[in-house]
Amino acid sequence: MIPGGRLVVLGKQGAGKGTQCVRLSHHYVIPHISTGDMLRGETKAGTALGVEAQSYMDTGELIPDEVVLKMVAQRLDQDDTRTRGFVLDGFPRTVAQAEGLDDLLVPASLDLAINIVVPTPLVLRRLASRRVCEDCAAIYSTAAPPRIAWICDACGGEVIHREDDTEAAIHRRLDLYEQQTQPLIAWYRRAHKLVSVSGVGSPETVSDRLIRAIDDHRAATGGFSAPLRTSGMTSAGRAGATSASAGIGSGPDPAAEPSGRPGGAGS
């Protein structure tokens, strides 16, 4: 049986996190958890968490860590993540969030954080050509459009050029990412739970690099952590459990790489 695992994928916008998280999810048979998708779902459904998050977004404020952690905690408490693990996409973004994630996983632990490294000029080219489905957030590009006249292949929604995908807005987001995430990368490196992998190349080439890096790390450190089989147990109950798990420790122009599927290479 293919072992599960608890993975975090890091990388600036345009690094291809969404595409690679989907591929890792299929390869290791673990749930792909996108905090962006969860946030959109909570907001669209009008849940208490969604309403709270929307109140911050409406005023242009960052959503507080405690709100994001509540949302992540609910998802990690489901059976599939308890028994198989997960690959987290878009979370954590800060050291405080990473510390919160560690608390949520007790008595287990994160297995590995993978940092997808892509040069900023390439990211700018990718994001300038990016197009996004308004409904399901599937990613396309001008070089890899949907099959029919900017109608999403996945859900039939309209595929648009986001208003905030201007060069100036992209630069602001990249600057913010550097400020927030460089300390996070250093934090995971100190914990011996970080590998960095080049995100330049076709999606298939990058996937091969990621899988090789993960498997090499797993072989060197004793394997993925054991599944936390606590079906029906709440997060608080898991925190009091006594069982332990062994963590694993410590081409073509990529501007044309978006796959035209949910979580494409422009994410």
N, C-alpha and C positions, 0 to 999 in steps of 0.2 A: 504494500500500500504506500502511495506517495505521502511523505510526511508533511504535516501542516507547518505553520510557523507564524510568528508575529513580526511583521515587517513594517517599516516606515520608509516612504520614498520622498526624498527632498529634491528640490531643484527650482530654479527661477521659472517664471512664466515663460512658456515657449520651449522649455527643456524637453517636453514630451512625457511628463509624469503620467498624464491620463492614459495615453496609449500603453505605456510600459506597465502601469498598475493592472490594467485589464489583462495583459499578456502574462504577468506574474500570477495573477489570480487564477487563470486557466491552467498554467503549468503546475502550480503547487496545490491546486484545488482548495483555495482559501478565498473568503469573501473580499471583494474590492470595496473599500469604504471611502467614499469621497465626501468630505465635510461640506464642500460646495453643493453637491447634489442633495445631501441631507438638509442643508439650510434652505435650499429652494423648495424642497418637499414640505418642510415644516411650515414655511411661510405660506405656500400655496394652500396647504390644508387648514391654515388658520389656527394651529395649535397654540397652546400657551407659550411654548418656547419660540415658535415662529413669530407670534405677535411681539414678544419681547425683543427678539433679534431685529425685527423690522423697525421697531421704534428707534433703535440705534442707527440703522442704515438710513432712515429718513432724515436724520439730522447730520449725516456724514461722519458719524463717530465709528470707531472700531468697536466691534462686538466684544464685550468683556470676556476674559478667559473663562470665568465661571459659567457663563451662558453656553459657550462652545463645549466646555467639559461636560455639562449636563447632557447635551445632545449626544456627545460621544459615549458617555457612560450608558445611556439607554441602548445604543446600538451594540456596544460590547457585551451587554448583558443577555443578548439573544443566543439561542442554542448553537447556531452555526459558528459564531466566533468563539464560544466557549469550548467547542469540541475540535475545531480546525485551526483557529487563529484568524489572521486578517492581513491585508496589505492596506495601510492607511495612506491616503492621497490628500494632501493639503492640510495635514495636521500631524504633529504639532508644528507651529510656526515660531514659537518662542521657547526659551528655556523654562519659563513658568508653566507653559502648556505641557512640555515634556515631563516636568516633575509631576504635574497632575496626572498625566498618562501613566507614569510609573506607579502612582498611588492606586489608580484604577485597576492595574493588573496584578497587584499583590493577591496571592502569594507567587504568582508567575512573574515573568519579566519580558521586556521586549527582547527579541532575538537580534535584530540588526536594523540599522538605518542606512539606506543607500542614497548617496548624493549623486544625482545626474548632473554632470558638468558640461555646459555648453557656452561658447564664447558669446558675449553680449551682442556683437554685430550680427551674428547668425540668429540670435533670439529676436532681434528687431526685424529682420527680414521675415521670419516666420510669423510674427504677430501682425505685421503690416498686411500680410496676405490672408490672415485668419478670418474665417466666417463661422458663425455659431447659430445653431438652431435655437429659436426663441423659446421653444417649449421643453425640449429634453436636454439642451446644452451639448448636443453632439457637435464635434469639431470638424470643420472642413477648411479648405483653402482655395484660393483662386486657381491653384495648380491641380487641386484634387477636389473638384466640386461635387455636389450630389448628382445623382443620375439625371434628375429632371428639374430643370429651371429653378434652382435654389429652393427646392422643396426637400425637406429632410428625408433621407432614405429610411431612417429608423421609425419616425413617428408621423411624418407628413406635415410637420410644422414649417414655418417660414425660416429660411436660413439668411442671416443678416450680418452686416459689418457693424460690430458694436461701436457705440458712440465713444466709449472710453478707450478704444484701440487706436487712438491718435498717437503720433510719435512722442509728443510731450507727455501724455498720460502714461504711456508705456515706460518712459524714462523715470517718471515719479514712482511707479510701482516697483521698478527694478531697484531703485535707490532704497525704497522702504524695505524690500526683501533683503538687500545686503545688510541694512542696519539691524533687522530683526533676526535674520537667520544665520549670519556668520557666528554669533555667540552660540547658537544652537549646534551648529556643526562642530565647533570646538568642544562643546559639552559632551556630545556623543563620542568624539575622538578620545577625550580623556577617559571615557567609560569603556573604551576598546570595543565600541559597538558601531563603528562607522567604516564604510567602504565608499570610495569615490570612483565613479565609472564615467567615461566619456559618453556623451549623448549625441555625438556627431556621427552621422551615417544613417542608413535606412532603418526603419523600425525593427526589422528582423536582425540586423547587425547589432543594434543596441541591446535588443532582448537577449541575444546570445551572450553578450558581454556581462549583462546583469546576472543571468542564470549561472554563468561560470564563476563570477565573483561570489555569489551567494553560496554555491555548492562548495567552492574551495574553502570559504570561511567556515562553513558547516563541518567539513571534513577535518579542518585543522583544530576545531574547538569542541568536537564531541557531538555535533548534531543539533537539529532544531529542538526547541523546548517541547516537552511532552504536552499533549492537549490537556486542558483543564476541564475535566469532566465533572461539572457541577450543575447539571441541568436542574433548573428550578430554583437555584440559589441566587439571591440578590447580590448586588455589588458589596453591600455591607457584610453579607454572610461570607462571601468569598474572601473578604479582607481578614476574616477571623479564621479561615481554614489553615490547616497546618501543613498540607502537602507542599512540596517544593518542585520546581521544574528546572532543568538544566538549560540555560540559554546558550546560543551559539557564540556568545562573546562578541569578545571584542569585535564611400559610395557615391550615391547620387546626391544632388544638391539637397540638403536637409530642409531647405525652405519649401520644398515641394513634398514633404513627407507626411502631412496629415492624412490619416487613414480614411476619413469620411465616415467614421463610426463614432458612437458615443465615447468621449474621453480621448479624442484624437491627439495628434502629436503637438498641437499648439497649446496644450494646457500647461 
